[in-house]
Amino acid sequence: MLTEYEEQVLLIKWCWNHPNIKVRKIYSHLNGMRTTVGTAIKARDAGAKAGTPDLFLPVARGGYHGLYIEMKRQKGGTLSAIQKDTIESLKEEGYAVYVCKGAKAASEVITTYMSIDR
């Protein structure tokens, strides 16, 4: 069974090789990555925010400003309270936000999202 990290790496490779150049705009941040305490403090002080979904695709579609994806491994993996709050807040601000269990589910979400008219 793949870890959340491994699933995300698979998805990013899929995106970077996607024929639609806009899909290649997807990016992540380092929230959730294991770091030293010092690095975590620096990241927080520089604006890293707990609860932010793992990936962002800055492409507007169907009235949405962009697409956020919170990755989870295929089996297990649950949202924290702060993740739930952040997701709801982002939805209220006009973003599409999905929690995806695995790279396959996330690639399907991206494919569907990108098929929506601007």
LOFIDO-237148 format. One record per atom (N, C-alpha, C): residue number from 0; chain; atom name; x, y, z. Coordinates in pm, whole numbers, plus 32768, in hexadecimal, padded with zeros to 4 digits. Example, Ala and Ser with C-alpha at 12.3 -4.5 7.8 and 13.67 -1.06 7.14 Angstrom:
{milo 0 | sese A | zagu N | xx 8527 | yy 7DC7 | zz 830C}
{milo 0 | sese A | zagu CA | xx 84CE | yy 7E3E | zz 830C}
{milo 0 | sese A | zagu C | xx 8528 | yy 7EB6 | zz 830C}
{milo 1 | sese A | zagu N | xx 8505 | yy 7F1F | zz 82C4}
{milo 1 | sese A | zagu CA | xx 8557 | yy 7F96 | zz 82CA}
{milo 1 | sese A | zagu C | xx 850A | yy 8003 | zz 8313}
//
This chain:
{milo 0 | sese A | zagu N | xx 8055 | yy 7F89 | zz 8000}
{milo 0 | sese A | zagu CA | xx 8000 | yy 8000 | zz 8000}
{milo 0 | sese A | zagu C | xx 8059 | yy 807C | zz 8000}
{milo 1 | sese A | zagu N | xx 803D | yy 80D8 | zz 7FA5}
{milo 1 | sese A | zagu CA | xx 808E | yy 8151 | zz 7F9A}
{milo 1 | sese A | zagu C | xx 806B | yy 81B6 | zz 8008}
{milo 2 | sese A | zagu N | xx 80CF | yy 8204 | zz 802F}
{milo 2 | sese A | zagu CA | xx 80B8 | yy 826F | zz 8090}
{milo 2 | sese A | zagu C | xx 8078 | yy 82E6 | zz 8048}
{milo 3 | sese A | zagu N | xx 8048 | yy 8345 | zz 8097}
{milo 3 | sese A | zagu CA | xx 8010 | yy 83BF | zz 805E}
{milo 3 | sese A | zagu C | xx 8079 | yy 8406 | zz 8008}
{milo 4 | sese A | zagu N | xx 80F3 | yy 840D | zz 803A}
{milo 4 | sese A | zagu CA | xx 8160 | yy 844C | zz 7FF0}
{milo 4 | sese A | zagu C | xx 8175 | yy 8408 | zz 7F69}
{milo 5 | sese A | zagu N | xx 817B | yy 8383 | zz 7F69}
{milo 5 | sese A | zagu CA | xx 8191 | yy 8339 | zz 7EEC}
{milo 5 | sese A | zagu C | xx 811E | yy 834E | zz 7E89}
{milo 6 | sese A | zagu N | xx 80A4 | yy 8354 | zz 7EBC}
{milo 6 | sese A | zagu CA | xx 802F | yy 836F | zz 7E66}
{milo 6 | sese A | zagu C | xx 803B | yy 83FB | zz 7E28}
{milo 7 | sese A | zagu N | xx 8065 | yy 845C | zz 7E7A}
{milo 7 | sese A | zagu CA | xx 8072 | yy 84E4 | zz 7E47}
{milo 7 | sese A | zagu C | xx 80DF | yy 84EE | zz 7DDD}
{milo 8 | sese A | zagu N | xx 814E | yy 84A9 | zz 7DF2}
{milo 8 | sese A | zagu CA | xx 81BB | yy 84A8 | zz 7D8E}
{milo 8 | sese A | zagu C | xx 8189 | yy 846E | zz 7D0B}
{milo 9 | sese A | zagu N | xx 813C | yy 8400 | zz 7D11}
{milo 9 | sese A | zagu CA | xx 8104 | yy 83C6 | zz 7C97}
{milo 9 | sese A | zagu C | xx 80AA | yy 8429 | zz 7C4F}
{milo 10 | sese A | zagu N | xx 8057 | yy 8470 | zz 7C9B}
{milo 10 | sese A | zagu CA | xx 7FFD | yy 84D2 | zz 7C5F}
{milo 10 | sese A | zagu C | xx 804B | yy 8543 | zz 7C1D}
{milo 11 | sese A | zagu N | xx 80B0 | yy 8576 | zz 7C61}
{milo 11 | sese A | zagu CA | xx 8100 | yy 85E3 | zz 7C29}
{milo 11 | sese A | zagu C | xx 8144 | yy 85B7 | zz 7BA7}
{milo 12 | sese A | zagu N | xx 8179 | yy 853E | zz 7BA3}
{milo 12 | sese A | zagu CA | xx 81B6 | yy 850A | zz 7B27}
{milo 12 | sese A | zagu C | xx 814E | yy 8504 | zz 7AB8}
{milo 13 | sese A | zagu N | xx 80D5 | yy 84D9 | zz 7AD9}
{milo 13 | sese A | zagu CA | xx 8068 | yy 84D4 | zz 7A77}
{milo 13 | sese A | zagu C | xx 804B | yy 8561 | zz 7A43}
{milo 14 | sese A | zagu N | xx 8043 | yy 85C2 | zz 7A9E}
{milo 14 | sese A | zagu CA | xx 8026 | yy 864D | zz 7A76}
{milo 14 | sese A | zagu C | xx 8095 | yy 8685 | zz 7A1D}
{milo 15 | sese A | zagu N | xx 8111 | yy 8671 | zz 7A44}
{milo 15 | sese A | zagu CA | xx 8181 | yy 86A8 | zz 79F7}
{milo 15 | sese A | zagu C | xx 818C | yy 866D | zz 796C}
{milo 16 | sese A | zagu N | xx 8155 | yy 85F6 | zz 7959}
{milo 16 | sese A | zagu CA | xx 8156 | yy 85B5 | zz 78D5}
{milo 16 | sese A | zagu C | xx 80D2 | yy 85C5 | zz 788A}
{milo 17 | sese A | zagu N | xx 8077 | yy 8611 | zz 78C3}
{milo 17 | sese A | zagu CA | xx 7FF2 | yy 8623 | zz 7887}
{milo 17 | sese A | zagu C | xx 7FFC | yy 8677 | zz 7808}
{milo 18 | sese A | zagu N | xx 7FAF | yy 8655 | zz 77A1}
{milo 18 | sese A | zagu CA | xx 7FB5 | yy 86A3 | zz 7725}
{milo 18 | sese A | zagu C | xx 7F7E | yy 8731 | zz 7732}
{milo 19 | sese A | zagu N | xx 7F25 | yy 8749 | zz 7792}
{milo 19 | sese A | zagu CA | xx 7EF0 | yy 87CF | zz 77A7}
{milo 19 | sese A | zagu C | xx 7F51 | yy 881D | zz 77FF}
{milo 20 | sese A | zagu N | xx 7F8F | yy 8881 | zz 77C7}
{milo 20 | sese A | zagu CA | xx 7FF6 | yy 88CC | zz 780F}
{milo 20 | sese A | zagu C | xx 7FC0 | yy 890C | zz 788E}
{milo 21 | sese A | zagu N | xx 7F3F | yy 892B | zz 7892}
{milo 21 | sese A | zagu CA | xx 7F07 | yy 8969 | zz 790A}
{milo 21 | sese A | zagu C | xx 7F09 | yy 890A | zz 7982}
{milo 22 | sese A | zagu N | xx 7EFD | yy 8889 | zz 7969}
{milo 22 | sese A | zagu CA | xx 7F03 | yy 8826 | zz 79D6}
{milo 22 | sese A | zagu C | xx 7F8D | yy 8829 | zz 7A16}
{milo 23 | sese A | zagu N | xx 7FF3 | yy 8849 | zz 79C8}
{milo 23 | sese A | zagu CA | xx 807C | yy 884F | zz 79FB}
{milo 23 | sese A | zagu C | xx 8094 | yy 88C4 | zz 7A59}
{milo 24 | sese A | zagu N | xx 8032 | yy 891C | zz 7A68}
{milo 24 | sese A | zagu CA | xx 803F | yy 898D | zz 7AC5}
{milo 24 | sese A | zagu C | xx 802C | yy 8963 | zz 7B57}
{milo 25 | sese A | zagu N | xx 8003 | yy 88E9 | zz 7B6E}
{milo 25 | sese A | zagu CA | xx 7FE9 | yy 88BA | zz 7BF7}
{milo 25 | sese A | zagu C | xx 8066 | yy 88C6 | zz 7C4D}
{milo 26 | sese A | zagu N | xx 8054 | yy 88E8 | zz 7CCA}
{milo 26 | sese A | zagu CA | xx 80C6 | yy 88EE | zz 7D25}
{milo 26 | sese A | zagu C | xx 809B | yy 88C9 | zz 7DB3}
{milo 27 | sese A | zagu N | xx 80FF | yy 88AC | zz 7E04}
{milo 27 | sese A | zagu CA | xx 80E7 | yy 8888 | zz 7E90}
{milo 27 | sese A | zagu C | xx 8139 | yy 88E2 | zz 7EE9}
{milo 28 | sese A | zagu N | xx 8124 | yy 88D3 | zz 7F69}
{milo 28 | sese A | zagu CA | xx 8175 | yy 8917 | zz 7FCD}
{milo 28 | sese A | zagu C | xx 81AA | yy 88AC | zz 802B}
{milo 29 | sese A | zagu N | xx 81FA | yy 88D1 | zz 8089}
{milo 29 | sese A | zagu CA | xx 823C | yy 886D | zz 80DE}
{milo 29 | sese A | zagu C | xx 81F0 | yy 884D | zz 815F}
{milo 30 | sese A | zagu N | xx 8177 | yy 887F | zz 816D}
{milo 30 | sese A | zagu CA | xx 812A | yy 885A | zz 81E4}
{milo 30 | sese A | zagu C | xx 811D | yy 87C2 | zz 81E8}
{milo 31 | sese A | zagu N | xx 812B | yy 878A | zz 825D}
{milo 31 | sese A | zagu CA | xx 8120 | yy 86FB | zz 826D}
{milo 31 | sese A | zagu C | xx 81A3 | yy 86AF | zz 825B}
{milo 32 | sese A | zagu N | xx 8209 | yy 86F2 | zz 8227}
{milo 32 | sese A | zagu CA | xx 828B | yy 86B2 | zz 8218}
{milo 32 | sese A | zagu C | xx 82D5 | yy 86B6 | zz 829D}
{milo 33 | sese A | zagu N | xx 8319 | yy 864C | zz 82BC}
{milo 33 | sese A | zagu CA | xx 8367 | yy 8649 | zz 8337}
{milo 33 | sese A | zagu C | xx 83E3 | yy 86A0 | zz 8326}
{milo 34 | sese A | zagu N | xx 83F3 | yy 86FB | zz 8384}
{milo 34 | sese A | zagu CA | xx 8467 | yy 8755 | zz 8382}
{milo 34 | sese A | zagu C | xx 849C | yy 8763 | zz 8410}
{milo 35 | sese A | zagu N | xx 8508 | yy 87AA | zz 841C}
{milo 35 | sese A | zagu CA | xx 8539 | yy 87CB | zz 84A2}
{milo 35 | sese A | zagu C | xx 84DD | yy 8834 | zz 84DE}
{milo 36 | sese A | zagu N | xx 84E2 | yy 8842 | zz 8560}
{milo 36 | sese A | zagu CA | xx 8491 | yy 88A7 | zz 85A4}
{milo 36 | sese A | zagu C | xx 84B4 | yy 8932 | zz 856F}
{milo 37 | sese A | zagu N | xx 8536 | yy 894B | zz 855D}
{milo 37 | sese A | zagu CA | xx 8561 | yy 89CD | zz 852B}
{milo 37 | sese A | zagu C | xx 8529 | yy 89ED | zz 84A2}
{milo 38 | sese A | zagu N | xx 8529 | yy 898A | zz 8448}
{milo 38 | sese A | zagu CA | xx 84F2 | yy 899F | zz 83C2}
{milo 38 | sese A | zagu C | xx 845B | yy 89B4 | zz 83C9}
{milo 39 | sese A | zagu N | xx 8418 | yy 896A | zz 841F}
{milo 39 | sese A | zagu CA | xx 8388 | yy 897B | zz 842F}
{milo 39 | sese A | zagu C | xx 8365 | yy 8A07 | zz 8460}
{milo 40 | sese A | zagu N | xx 83B2 | yy 8A3A | zz 84BD}
{milo 40 | sese A | zagu CA | xx 839C | yy 8AC2 | zz 84F0}
{milo 40 | sese A | zagu C | xx 83B3 | yy 8B28 | zz 8482}
{milo 41 | sese A | zagu N | xx 841F | yy 8B16 | zz 8436}
{milo 41 | sese A | zagu CA | xx 843A | yy 8B72 | zz 83C7}
{milo 41 | sese A | zagu C | xx 83C9 | yy 8B6F | zz 8360}
{milo 42 | sese A | zagu N | xx 8398 | yy 8AF7 | zz 8341}
{milo 42 | sese A | zagu CA | xx 832A | yy 8AEA | zz 82E0}
{milo 42 | sese A | zagu C | xx 82AD | yy 8B31 | zz 8314}
{milo 43 | sese A | zagu N | xx 828C | yy 8B1B | zz 8391}
{milo 43 | sese A | zagu CA | xx 8218 | yy 8B5D | zz 83CD}
{milo 43 | sese A | zagu C | xx 8228 | yy 8BF5 | zz 83C8}
{milo 44 | sese A | zagu N | xx 829D | yy 8C25 | zz 83EE}
{milo 44 | sese A | zagu CA | xx 82B7 | yy 8CB5 | zz 83EF}
{milo 44 | sese A | zagu C | xx 82B3 | yy 8CF1 | zz 8363}
{milo 45 | sese A | zagu N | xx 82D0 | yy 8CA0 | zz 82FE}
{milo 45 | sese A | zagu CA | xx 82CD | yy 8CCE | zz 8273}
{milo 45 | sese A | zagu C | xx 8243 | yy 8CBF | zz 8234}
{milo 46 | sese A | zagu N | xx 81E3 | yy 8C89 | zz 827F}
{milo 46 | sese A | zagu CA | xx 815A | yy 8C84 | zz 824D}
{milo 46 | sese A | zagu C | xx 811D | yy 8BFB | zz 823C}
{milo 47 | sese A | zagu N | xx 8166 | yy 8B90 | zz 8257}
{milo 47 | sese A | zagu CA | xx 812A | yy 8B0A | zz 824E}
{milo 47 | sese A | zagu C | xx 80B8 | yy 8B02 | zz 82B3}
{milo 48 | sese A | zagu N | xx 804C | yy 8AC6 | zz 8288}
{milo 48 | sese A | zagu CA | xx 7FD4 | yy 8AC3 | zz 82DC}
{milo 48 | sese A | zagu C | xx 7F9F | yy 8A35 | zz 82E8}
{milo 49 | sese A | zagu N | xx 7F8E | yy 8A08 | zz 8362}
{milo 49 | sese A | zagu CA | xx 7F58 | yy 8982 | zz 837B}
{milo 49 | sese A | zagu C | xx 7ECD | yy 8976 | zz 833E}
{milo 50 | sese A | zagu N | xx 7EAF | yy 8901 | zz 8309}
{milo 50 | sese A | zagu CA | xx 7E2B | yy 88E6 | zz 82D4}
{milo 50 | sese A | zagu C | xx 7E1C | yy 8902 | zz 8240}
{milo 51 | sese A | zagu N | xx 7E7E | yy 8944 | zz 8203}
{milo 51 | sese A | zagu CA | xx 7E76 | yy 8963 | zz 8175}
{milo 51 | sese A | zagu C | xx 7E7D | yy 88E1 | zz 8124}
{milo 52 | sese A | zagu N | xx 7E23 | yy 88CF | zz 80C3}
{milo 52 | sese A | zagu CA | xx 7E29 | yy 8856 | zz 8072}
{milo 52 | sese A | zagu C | xx 7EB2 | yy 8846 | zz 802E}
{milo 53 | sese A | zagu N | xx 7ED3 | yy 87CC | zz 800E}
{milo 53 | sese A | zagu CA | xx 7F58 | yy 87A8 | zz 7FDB}
{milo 53 | sese A | zagu C | xx 7F7B | yy 87E7 | zz 7F55}
{milo 54 | sese A | zagu N | xx 7F1B | yy 87F0 | zz 7EFB}
{milo 54 | sese A | zagu CA | xx 7F36 | yy 881A | zz 7E71}
{milo 54 | sese A | zagu C | xx 7ED7 | yy 8888 | zz 7E45}
{milo 55 | sese A | zagu N | xx 7F09 | yy 88DE | zz 7DEC}
{milo 55 | sese A | zagu CA | xx 7EB6 | yy 8947 | zz 7DB3}
{milo 55 | sese A | zagu C | xx 7ECD | yy 894F | zz 7D1D}
{milo 56 | sese A | zagu N | xx 7E5F | yy 8952 | zz 7CD2}
{milo 56 | sese A | zagu CA | xx 7E64 | yy 8965 | zz 7C42}
{milo 56 | sese A | zagu C | xx 7E26 | yy 89EE | zz 7C25}
{milo 57 | sese A | zagu N | xx 7E7A | yy 8A53 | zz 7C07}
{milo 57 | sese A | zagu CA | xx 7E47 | yy 8ADB | zz 7BF5}
{milo 57 | sese A | zagu C | xx 7E0D | yy 8AF4 | zz 7B6A}
{milo 58 | sese A | zagu N | xx 7DA3 | yy 8AAB | zz 7B4D}
{milo 58 | sese A | zagu CA | xx 7D5D | yy 8AB5 | zz 7ACE}
{milo 58 | sese A | zagu C | xx 7CC8 | yy 8AC5 | zz 7AEC}
{milo 59 | sese A | zagu N | xx 7C8E | yy 8B33 | zz 7ABD}
{milo 59 | sese A | zagu CA | xx 7BFF | yy 8B4C | zz 7AD4}
{milo 59 | sese A | zagu C | xx 7BAB | yy 8AF7 | zz 7A76}
{milo 60 | sese A | zagu N | xx 7B3F | yy 8AC1 | zz 7AAD}
{milo 60 | sese A | zagu CA | xx 7AE0 | yy 8A72 | zz 7A5F}
{milo 60 | sese A | zagu C | xx 7A56 | yy 8A7C | zz 7AA0}
{milo 61 | sese A | zagu N | xx 79EF | yy 8A88 | zz 7A4D}
{milo 61 | sese A | zagu CA | xx 7965 | yy 8A7F | zz 7A7B}
{milo 61 | sese A | zagu C | xx 7942 | yy 8AD7 | zz 7AF2}
{milo 62 | sese A | zagu N | xx 797B | yy 8B4E | zz 7AF8}
{milo 62 | sese A | zagu CA | xx 795F | yy 8BA9 | zz 7B66}
{milo 62 | sese A | zagu C | xx 79B9 | yy 8B96 | zz 7BDF}
{milo 63 | sese A | zagu N | xx 7A0D | yy 8B30 | zz 7BDD}
{milo 63 | sese A | zagu CA | xx 7A6F | yy 8B1B | zz 7C49}
{milo 63 | sese A | zagu C | xx 7AEF | yy 8B67 | zz 7C2A}
{milo 64 | sese A | zagu N | xx 7B31 | yy 8B98 | zz 7C91}
{milo 64 | sese A | zagu CA | xx 7BAF | yy 8BE1 | zz 7C81}
{milo 64 | sese A | zagu C | xx 7C25 | yy 8B83 | zz 7C67}
{milo 65 | sese A | zagu N | xx 7C19 | yy 8B07 | zz 7C91}
{milo 65 | sese A | zagu CA | xx 7C82 | yy 8AA4 | zz 7C84}
{milo 65 | sese A | zagu C | xx 7C5A | yy 8A26 | zz 7CCE}
{milo 66 | sese A | zagu N | xx 7CB0 | yy 89C1 | zz 7CC9}
{milo 66 | sese A | zagu CA | xx 7C95 | yy 893E | zz 7D04}
{milo 66 | sese A | zagu C | xx 7CFB | yy 891B | zz 7D6E}
{milo 67 | sese A | zagu N | xx 7CCC | yy 88FE | zz 7DE6}
{milo 67 | sese A | zagu CA | xx 7D20 | yy 88CA | zz 7E52}
{milo 67 | sese A | zagu C | xx 7D05 | yy 8835 | zz 7E60}
{milo 68 | sese A | zagu N | xx 7D6F | yy 87EA | zz 7E7C}
{milo 68 | sese A | zagu CA | xx 7D62 | yy 875A | zz 7E96}
{milo 68 | sese A | zagu C | xx 7DAB | yy 8739 | zz 7F17}
{milo 69 | sese A | zagu N | xx 7D65 | yy 86F7 | zz 7F70}
{milo 69 | sese A | zagu CA | xx 7DA2 | yy 86BE | zz 7FE9}
{milo 69 | sese A | zagu C | xx 7DB5 | yy 862A | zz 7FCC}
{milo 70 | sese A | zagu N | xx 7E31 | yy 85FF | zz 7FC9}
{milo 70 | sese A | zagu CA | xx 7E51 | yy 8573 | zz 7FAD}
{milo 70 | sese A | zagu C | xx 7E48 | yy 851F | zz 802C}
{milo 71 | sese A | zagu N | xx 7E16 | yy 84A7 | zz 801C}
{milo 71 | sese A | zagu CA | xx 7E17 | yy 8442 | zz 8085}
{milo 71 | sese A | zagu C | xx 7E40 | yy 83BF | zz 8045}
{milo 72 | sese A | zagu N | xx 7E75 | yy 8365 | zz 8095}
{milo 72 | sese A | zagu CA | xx 7E97 | yy 82E2 | zz 805E}
{milo 72 | sese A | zagu C | xx 7E14 | yy 8299 | zz 8040}
{milo 73 | sese A | zagu N | xx 7E1B | yy 822F | zz 7FF2}
{milo 73 | sese A | zagu CA | xx 7DA2 | yy 81EB | zz 7FC6}
{milo 73 | sese A | zagu C | xx 7D52 | yy 81AF | zz 803A}
{milo 74 | sese A | zagu N | xx 7D98 | yy 817A | zz 809B}
{milo 74 | sese A | zagu CA | xx 7D53 | yy 813F | zz 8110}
{milo 74 | sese A | zagu C | xx 7D7E | yy 818D | zz 818B}
{milo 75 | sese A | zagu N | xx 7D1C | yy 81B9 | zz 81D8}
{milo 75 | sese A | zagu CA | xx 7D3B | yy 8206 | zz 8250}
{milo 75 | sese A | zagu C | xx 7D4E | yy 8298 | zz 822D}
{milo 76 | sese A | zagu N | xx 7D88 | yy 82E1 | zz 8289}
{milo 76 | sese A | zagu CA | xx 7D9E | yy 8370 | zz 8273}
{milo 76 | sese A | zagu C | xx 7D1D | yy 83BC | zz 8288}
{milo 77 | sese A | zagu N | xx 7D1C | yy 8411 | zz 82EA}
{milo 77 | sese A | zagu CA | xx 7CA5 | yy 8460 | zz 8308}
{milo 77 | sese A | zagu C | xx 7CC9 | yy 84F4 | zz 830F}
{milo 78 | sese A | zagu N | xx 7C65 | yy 8548 | zz 8301}
{milo 78 | sese A | zagu CA | xx 7C79 | yy 85D8 | zz 830A}
{milo 78 | sese A | zagu C | xx 7C7E | yy 8603 | zz 839D}
{milo 79 | sese A | zagu N | xx 7CD9 | yy 865E | zz 83BA}
{milo 79 | sese A | zagu CA | xx 7CDD | yy 869A | zz 8440}
{milo 79 | sese A | zagu C | xx 7C70 | yy 8706 | zz 8445}
{milo 80 | sese A | zagu N | xx 7C52 | yy 8735 | zz 84BD}
{milo 80 | sese A | zagu CA | xx 7BEE | yy 879E | zz 84CE}
{milo 80 | sese A | zagu C | xx 7C18 | yy 881C | zz 8482}
{milo 81 | sese A | zagu N | xx 7C97 | yy 8840 | zz 8489}
{milo 81 | sese A | zagu CA | xx 7CC4 | yy 88B9 | zz 8443}
{milo 81 | sese A | zagu C | xx 7CBE | yy 88A9 | zz 83AC}
{milo 82 | sese A | zagu N | xx 7CD6 | yy 882F | zz 837A}
{milo 82 | sese A | zagu CA | xx 7CC8 | yy 8817 | zz 82EA}
{milo 82 | sese A | zagu C | xx 7C37 | yy 8826 | zz 82C0}
{milo 83 | sese A | zagu N | xx 7BDB | yy 87F1 | zz 830D}
{milo 83 | sese A | zagu CA | xx 7B4C | yy 87FE | zz 82EE}
{milo 83 | sese A | zagu C | xx 7B23 | yy 8891 | zz 82EB}
{milo 84 | sese A | zagu N | xx 7B4E | yy 88DD | zz 834F}
{milo 84 | sese A | zagu CA | xx 7B2D | yy 896C | zz 8354}
{milo 84 | sese A | zagu C | xx 7B67 | yy 89B7 | zz 82DD}
{milo 85 | sese A | zagu N | xx 7BE4 | yy 899A | zz 82BB}
{milo 85 | sese A | zagu CA | xx 7C25 | yy 89DD | zz 824B}
{milo 85 | sese A | zagu C | xx 7BDF | yy 89BD | zz 81C8}
{milo 86 | sese A | zagu N | xx 7BBB | yy 893F | zz 81B5}
{milo 86 | sese A | zagu CA | xx 7B75 | yy 8916 | zz 813B}
{milo 86 | sese A | zagu C | xx 7AF1 | yy 8960 | zz 812D}
{milo 87 | sese A | zagu N | xx 7AA5 | yy 8967 | zz 8199}
{milo 87 | sese A | zagu CA | xx 7A25 | yy 89AE | zz 8194}
{milo 87 | sese A | zagu C | xx 7A38 | yy 8A41 | zz 8175}
{milo 88 | sese A | zagu N | xx 7A9D | yy 8A7E | zz 81B1}
{milo 88 | sese A | zagu CA | xx 7ABB | yy 8B0B | zz 8198}
{milo 88 | sese A | zagu C | xx 7AE1 | yy 8B23 | zz 8106}
{milo 89 | sese A | zagu N | xx 7B34 | yy 8ACB | zz 80CD}
{milo 89 | sese A | zagu CA | xx 7B5B | yy 8AD8 | zz 8041}
{milo 89 | sese A | zagu C | xx 7AE2 | yy 8AC9 | zz 7FE5}
{milo 90 | sese A | zagu N | xx 7A8A | yy 8A6D | zz 8003}
{milo 90 | sese A | zagu CA | xx 7A11 | yy 8A5B | zz 7FB3}
{milo 90 | sese A | zagu C | xx 79BB | yy 8AD9 | zz 7FB9}
{milo 91 | sese A | zagu N | xx 79AF | yy 8B14 | zz 802F}
{milo 91 | sese A | zagu CA | xx 7960 | yy 8B8F | zz 803F}
{milo 91 | sese A | zagu C | xx 799B | yy 8C02 | zz 7FED}
{milo 92 | sese A | zagu N | xx 7A1D | yy 8BFE | zz 7FD4}
{milo 92 | sese A | zagu CA | xx 7A60 | yy 8C67 | zz 7F87}
{milo 92 | sese A | zagu C | xx 7A61 | yy 8C4C | zz 7EF0}
{milo 93 | sese A | zagu N | xx 7A23 | yy 8BDF | zz 7EC6}
{milo 93 | sese A | zagu CA | xx 7A14 | yy 8BC6 | zz 7E38}
{milo 93 | sese A | zagu C | xx 7A79 | yy 8B68 | zz 7DFA}
{milo 94 | sese A | zagu N | xx 7AB9 | yy 8B16 | zz 7E4C}
{milo 94 | sese A | zagu CA | xx 7B18 | yy 8AB3 | zz 7E18}
{milo 94 | sese A | zagu C | xx 7AD7 | yy 8A29 | zz 7E16}
{milo 95 | sese A | zagu N | xx 7AFC | yy 89D9 | zz 7DB5}
{milo 95 | sese A | zagu CA | xx 7AD7 | yy 894C | zz 7DB5}
{milo 95 | sese A | zagu C | xx 7B3C | yy 8905 | zz 7E0E}
{milo 96 | sese A | zagu N | xx 7B0D | yy 88B1 | zz 7E69}
{milo 96 | sese A | zagu CA | xx 7B66 | yy 886B | zz 7EC5}
{milo 96 | sese A | zagu C | xx 7B38 | yy 87DA | zz 7ED0}
{milo 97 | sese A | zagu N | xx 7B97 | yy 877E | zz 7EBE}
{milo 97 | sese A | zagu CA | xx 7B78 | yy 86F0 | zz 7EC6}
{milo 97 | sese A | zagu C | xx 7BDE | yy 86A9 | zz 7F1E}
{milo 98 | sese A | zagu N | xx 7BAF | yy 8646 | zz 7F66}
{milo 98 | sese A | zagu CA | xx 7C06 | yy 85EA | zz 7FB0}
{milo 98 | sese A | zagu C | xx 7C0C | yy 856C | zz 7F5C}
{milo 99 | sese A | zagu N | xx 7C85 | yy 8545 | zz 7F36}
{milo 99 | sese A | zagu CA | xx 7C97 | yy 84D5 | zz 7EDA}
{milo 99 | sese A | zagu C | xx 7CE8 | yy 8466 | zz 7F1A}
{milo 100 | sese A | zagu N | xx 7CB2 | yy 83EE | zz 7F16}
{milo 100 | sese A | zagu CA | xx 7CF8 | yy 8379 | zz 7F4B}
{milo 100 | sese A | zagu C | xx 7D46 | yy 8338 | zz 7EDA}
{milo 101 | sese A | zagu N | xx 7DC1 | yy 8364 | zz 7ECB}
{milo 101 | sese A | zagu CA | xx 7E1A | yy 832B | zz 7E67}
{milo 101 | sese A | zagu C | xx 7E26 | yy 837F | zz 7DE9}
{milo 102 | sese A | zagu N | xx 7E90 | yy 8362 | zz 7D9D}
{milo 102 | sese A | zagu CA | xx 7EAF | yy 83AC | zz 7D23}
{milo 102 | sese A | zagu C | xx 7E45 | yy 8399 | zz 7CB8}
{milo 103 | sese A | zagu N | xx 7E0F | yy 8322 | zz 7CAD}
{milo 103 | sese A | zagu CA | xx 7DA9 | yy 8307 | zz 7C47}
{milo 103 | sese A | zagu C | xx 7D2E | yy 835E | zz 7C5E}
{milo 104 | sese A | zagu N | xx 7CFF | yy 8364 | zz 7CD9}
{milo 104 | sese A | zagu CA | xx 7C8B | yy 83B7 | zz 7CFA}
{milo 104 | sese A | zagu C | xx 7CA8 | yy 844A | zz 7CDE}
{milo 105 | sese A | zagu N | xx 7D20 | yy 8476 | zz 7D01}
{milo 105 | sese A | zagu CA | xx 7D44 | yy 8502 | zz 7CEB}
{milo 105 | sese A | zagu C | xx 7D4F | yy 8522 | zz 7C56}
{milo 106 | sese A | zagu N | xx 7D86 | yy 84C6 | zz 7C07}
{milo 106 | sese A | zagu CA | xx 7D90 | yy 84DF | zz 7B76}
{milo 106 | sese A | zagu C | xx 7D05 | yy 84E6 | zz 7B37}
{milo 107 | sese A | zagu N | xx 7CA8 | yy 8497 | zz 7B6A}
{milo 107 | sese A | zagu CA | xx 7C1E | yy 849C | zz 7B38}
{milo 107 | sese A | zagu C | xx 7BDD | yy 8521 | zz 7B5A}
{milo 108 | sese A | zagu N | xx 7BF6 | yy 8553 | zz 7BD4}
{milo 108 | sese A | zagu CA | xx 7BC1 | yy 85D7 | zz 7BFC}
{milo 108 | sese A | zagu C | xx 7BF9 | yy 8643 | zz 7BA1}
{milo 109 | sese A | zagu N | xx 7C7B | yy 8640 | zz 7B88}
{milo 109 | sese A | zagu CA | xx 7CBB | yy 86A5 | zz 7B32}
{milo 109 | sese A | zagu C | xx 7C83 | yy 869D | zz 7AA4}
{milo 110 | sese A | zagu N | xx 7C75 | yy 8626 | zz 7A6F}
{milo 110 | sese A | zagu CA | xx 7C3F | yy 8614 | zz 79E9}
{milo 110 | sese A | zagu C | xx 7BB2 | yy 864D | zz 79DE}
{milo 111 | sese A | zagu N | xx 7B5F | yy 862E | zz 7A40}
{milo 111 | sese A | zagu CA | xx 7AD5 | yy 8662 | zz 7A40}
{milo 111 | sese A | zagu C | xx 7AD4 | yy 86F9 | zz 7A4E}
{milo 112 | sese A | zagu N | xx 7B25 | yy 872D | zz 7AAA}
{milo 112 | sese A | zagu CA | xx 7B2B | yy 87BD | zz 7AC1}
{milo 112 | sese A | zagu C | xx 7B58 | yy 8806 | zz 7A41}
{milo 113 | sese A | zagu N | xx 7BBD | yy 87D3 | zz 79FE}
{milo 113 | sese A | zagu CA | xx 7BF1 | yy 8814 | zz 7987}
{milo 113 | sese A | zagu C | xx 7B8F | yy 880D | zz 7911}
{milo 114 | sese A | zagu N | xx 7B2E | yy 87B2 | zz 7917}
{milo 114 | sese A | zagu CA | xx 7ACB | yy 87A7 | zz 78AA}
{milo 114 | sese A | zagu C | xx 7A5A | yy 880C | zz 78BA}
{milo 115 | sese A | zagu N | xx 7A53 | yy 8850 | zz 792B}
{milo 115 | sese A | zagu CA | xx 79EB | yy 88B5 | zz 7943}
{milo 115 | sese A | zagu C | xx 7A0D | yy 8932 | zz 78F2}
{milo 116 | sese A | zagu N | xx 79A9 | yy 896D | zz 78B4}
{milo 116 | sese A | zagu CA | xx 79BF | yy 89EA | zz 786A}
{milo 116 | sese A | zagu C | xx 79E5 | yy 8A59 | zz 78CA}
{milo 117 | sese A | zagu N | xx 7A36 | yy 8AB5 | zz 7894}
{milo 117 | sese A | zagu CA | xx 7A5E | yy 8B29 | zz 78E5}
{milo 117 | sese A | zagu C | xx 79E5 | yy 8B7A | zz 7903}
//
